[in-house]
Amino acid sequence: MEILAIIPVRGGSKGIPGKNIRPLAGKPLLAHTVDAAFNSKYITRTVVSTEDAKIKEVAKALSAEVVDRPVELAQDETKTAPVLLQVVDFLEKQENYVPDVVILLQATCPLRNAKELDEAIELFLSLKDKGCDSVFAAKQIGTTHAKWRKSPSCVSEPCYECLYDYRNRPRRQDTDKHFPMYVETGATYIIKTDVLKKVKDFIGEKPELYLNGSVLDIDNPKDFEKAEEVILQRLSLRS
C-alpha cells in the first residue's frame, strides 16, 4: 500500500516569522514532523509542499522530497485541502504516481511522534474495509449539550450566543444530546486518496477519531517553550 505523507509549510507566517524552520529543541520545527514520517512503519513517501526557498533548503537537508507550491496557494487565506490536491495532482501528472492513502501532517504539531502516527494509521487500516474513509487526531473537551460560543458577528459586548435551546433546557437523563465532545488537534489526518479527490477535503464522509495522541499546536512563542520542555523531557527519559 502506498501511503503518502504531505507536510504543507509556507514562508509567510505573520505571528511567528520563519516559524516552520525556527529551532525547537536543537532542530528546525519542520524536522520533528519529517522525523515522525520517516520513522513510521507505514508511510512510504514523504513530501514537503512549500513556496519558500529557505524552507525548501531545510527540507532537502532533512532528506525530504519537495514539491514546489504555486504562490497562489501560499496566501494567508489559502486553505489546506487545495495544497494537498496540488501535490497529488503534480505527482500523478509527473510520475504517474497515485498513492492509496494521503496523510496530512502539520509541522506546527511537533509532539506527534512516529508511535502515535503509526497508531492512527493502524486504526485507519483496521477500519478501511468496514466503511471508514478517514481518520483524524482529536481530543475530548468534555461531555455536554449546553454549548455556548463567542458570536462571530458580534459588534458590541456581550458577545456570547447559545448553541441549544436554553429556554427549554432538557434534563441530562432526558436527552440524547448529552454526549462527549471532541475537537481536532490538527496533528494527523489520514484519508483515502480517491475520497480526498471526491470531497476535496482531508476529512472524508465516514471518519473515525484517533484519541490517544499528544496535543499541542504551535501558534505563539509560549507554545514553542511548552513544546521544547516536553521534547527535552522525553529525551531525558530515554537517556
Secondary structure, 3 states (H helix, E strand, C coil): CCEEEEEECCCCCCCCCCHHHCEECCEEHHHHHHHHHHCCCCCCEEEEEECCHHHHHHHHHCCCEEEECCHHHCCCCCCHHHHHHHHHHHHHHHHCCCCCEEEEECCCCCCCCHHHHHHHHHHHHHHHHHCCCEEEEEEEEEEECCCEEECCCCCCCCCEEECCCHHHCCCHHHCCCCEEEEEEEEEEEEEEHHHHHHHCCCCCCCEEEECCCCCCCCCCHHHHHHHHHHHHHHHHHHC
